[in-house]
Amino acid sequence: MITAALIVVWLIVAWALAVRLGRFLRRRPVVGPFATFHAVPDGTRYLVCHNAGVCGRLQTRHERAGDGFWRCTTPGCGHTTKGEDH
């Protein structure tokens, strides 16, 4: 009688352990969204943008805006700065 009860308890423990271990072994790595890359137009420069409200004085992408001037292309910015023409 006691032996049968011990066998039943061990079977329940083994089943519970197999269920938990099976879930752990079946986990798959979470696949997050992939980064999207965009082509950068020729002549683009990365210059410091002094618009603290939008760009925070970080180096951002600037495109040519005229004779020695560059315009920030960050959405909502459009700040123009003087830069070297290389």
Phi and psi in degrees as GROMACS dihedral restraints (atoms count N, CA, C in turn):
[ dihedral_restraints ]
;  ai    aj    ak    al  type     phi  dphi    fc
    3     4     5     6     1   -67.0    20    10
    4     5     6     7     1   -37.3    20    10
    6     7     8     9     1   -64.1    20    10
    7     8     9    10     1   -42.0    20    10
    9    10    11    12     1   -64.7    20    10
   10    11    12    13     1   -38.7    20    10
   12    13    14    15     1   -66.2    20    10
   13    14    15    16     1   -41.4    20    10
   15    16    17    18     1   -64.1    20    10
   16    17    18    19     1   -39.9    20    10
   18    19    20    21     1   -64.0    20    10
   19    20    21    22     1   -42.7    20    10
   21    22    23    24     1   -63.1    20    10
   22    23    24    25     1   -43.7    20    10
   24    25    26    27     1   -62.6    20    10
   25    26    27    28     1   -45.3    20    10
   27    28    29    30     1   -64.2    20    10
   28    29    30    31     1   -36.7    20    10
   30    31    32    33     1   -65.3    20    10
   31    32    33    34     1   -40.7    20    10
   33    34    35    36     1   -64.8    20    10
   34    35    36    37     1   -43.4    20    10
   36    37    38    39     1   -63.4    20    10
   37    38    39    40     1   -44.0    20    10
   39    40    41    42     1   -63.6    20    10
   40    41    42    43     1   -40.4    20    10
   42    43    44    45     1   -64.7    20    10
   43    44    45    46     1   -44.6    20    10
   45    46    47    48     1   -63.1    20    10
   46    47    48    49     1   -41.3    20    10
   48    49    50    51     1   -65.4    20    10
   49    50    51    52     1   -40.8    20    10
   51    52    53    54     1   -65.1    20    10
   52    53    54    55     1   -38.0    20    10
   54    55    56    57     1   -65.2    20    10
   55    56    57    58     1   -46.9    20    10
   57    58    59    60     1   -66.5    20    10
   58    59    60    61     1   -42.0    20    10
   60    61    62    63     1   -68.1    20    10
   61    62    63    64     1   -35.7    20    10
   63    64    65    66     1   -63.9    20    10
   64    65    66    67     1   -41.3    20    10
   66    67    68    69     1   -62.6    20    10
   67    68    69    70     1   -41.1    20    10
   69    70    71    72     1   -65.1    20    10
   70    71    72    73     1   -41.7    20    10
   72    73    74    75     1   -73.8    20    10
   73    74    75    76     1   -24.6    20    10
   75    76    77    78     1   -86.9    20    10
   76    77    78    79     1    -3.8    20    10
   78    79    80    81     1   -60.6    20    10
   79    80    81    82     1   136.6    20    10
   81    82    83    84     1  -111.6    20    10
   82    83    84    85     1   148.2    20    10
   84    85    86    87     1   -64.6    20    10
   85    86    87    88     1   143.2    20    10
   87    88    89    90     1   -75.6    20    10
   88    89    90    91     1   126.4    20    10
   90    91    92    93     1   -97.6    20    10
   91    92    93    94     1   115.4    20    10
   93    94    95    96     1   -88.9    20    10
   94    95    96    97     1   177.3    20    10
   96    97    98    99     1   -67.4    20    10
   97    98    99   100     1   142.5    20    10
   99   100   101   102     1   -84.8    20    10
  100   101   102   103     1   151.9    20    10
  102   103   104   105     1   -71.5    20    10
  103   104   105   106     1   144.8    20    10
  105   106   107   108     1  -104.7    20    10
  106   107   108   109     1   135.6    20    10
  108   109   110   111     1  -112.4    20    10
  109   110   111   112     1   141.6    20    10
  111   112   113   114     1  -121.3    20    10
  112   113   114   115     1   148.5    20    10
  114   115   116   117     1   -70.7    20    10
  115   116   117   118     1   138.2    20    10
  117   118   119   120     1   -96.9    20    10
  118   119   120   121     1   125.4    20    10
  120   121   122   123     1   -61.9    20    10
  121   122   123   124     1   150.2    20    10
  123   124   125   126     1   -61.2    20    10
  124   125   126   127     1   145.2    20    10
  126   127   128   129     1    84.2    20    10
  127   128   129   130     1     5.2    20    10
  129   130   131   132     1   -76.8    20    10
  130   131   132   133     1   138.9    20    10
  132   133   134   135     1  -121.8    20    10
  133   134   135   136     1   149.6    20    10
  135   136   137   138     1  -103.1    20    10
  136   137   138   139     1   106.7    20    10
  138   139   140   141     1  -121.6    20    10
  139   140   141   142     1   161.4    20    10
  141   142   143   144     1   -70.6    20    10
  142   143   144   145     1   129.3    20    10
  144   145   146   147     1  -101.8    20    10
  145   146   147   148     1   125.6    20    10
  147   148   149   150     1   -91.6    20    10
  148   149   150   151     1    14.4    20    10
  150   151   152   153     1   -86.7    20    10
  151   152   153   154     1    91.7    20    10
  153   154   155   156     1   -65.6    20    10
  154   155   156   157     1   -25.8    20    10
  156   157   158   159     1   -71.8    20    10
  157   158   159   160     1   -30.3    20    10
  159   160   161   162     1  -110.0    20    10
  160   161   162   163     1   -53.3    20    10
  162   163   164   165     1   -96.2    20    10
  163   164   165   166     1   -18.9    20    10
  165   166   167   168     1    67.0    20    10
  166   167   168   169     1    30.5    20    10
  168   169   170   171     1    61.4    20    10
  169   170   171   172     1    29.3    20    10
  171   172   173   174     1   -92.4    20    10
  172   173   174   175     1   163.8    20    10
  174   175   176   177     1   -76.6    20    10
  175   176   177   178     1   120.6    20    10
  177   178   179   180     1  -126.1    20    10
  178   179   180   181     1   169.1    20    10
  180   181   182   183     1   -74.6    20    10
  181   182   183   184     1   129.3    20    10
  183   184   185   186     1  -124.4    20    10
  184   185   186   187     1   138.8    20    10
  186   187   188   189     1  -111.8    20    10
  187   188   189   190     1   155.3    20    10
  189   190   191   192     1   -58.7    20    10
  190   191   192   193     1   132.6    20    10
  192   193   194   195     1  -124.7    20    10
  193   194   195   196     1    12.1    20    10
  195   196   197   198     1   142.8    20    10
  196   197   198   199     1  -156.1    20    10
  198   199   200   201     1   -71.6    20    10
  199   200   201   202     1    87.6    20    10
  201   202   203   204     1    81.9    20    10
  202   203   204   205     1     6.6    20    10
  204   205   206   207     1  -110.0    20    10
  205   206   207   208     1   152.1    20    10
  207   208   209   210     1  -131.2    20    10
  208   209   210   211     1   138.5    20    10
  210   211   212   213     1  -109.1    20    10
  211   212   213   214     1   132.4    20    10
  213   214   215   216     1   -69.1    20    10
  214   215   216   217     1   134.4    20    10
  216   217   218   219     1  -100.3    20    10
  217   218   219   220     1     8.9    20    10
  219   220   221   222     1   -65.7    20    10
  220   221   222   223     1   132.6    20    10
  222   223   224   225     1   -56.3    20    10
  223   224   225   226     1   128.2    20    10
  225   226   227   228     1    88.4    20    10
  226   227   228   229     1     1.9    20    10
  228   229   230   231     1  -104.6    20    10
  229   230   231   232     1   -85.1    20    10
  231   232   233   234     1    75.7    20    10
  232   233   234   235     1    11.6    20    10
  234   235   236   237     1   -60.1    20    10
  235   236   237   238     1   138.6    20    10
  237   238   239   240     1  -109.6    20    10
  238   239   240   241     1   136.1    20    10
  240   241   242   243     1  -136.8    20    10
  241   242   243   244     1   156.2    20    10
  243   244   245   246     1   -87.6    20    10
  244   245   246   247     1   133.8    20    10
  246   247   248   249     1  -141.4    20    10
  247   248   249   250     1   170.4    20    10
  249   250   251   252     1   -79.9    20    10
  250   251   252   253     1   142.8    20    10
  252   253   254   255     1   -97.2    20    10
  253   254   255   256     1   101.5    20    10
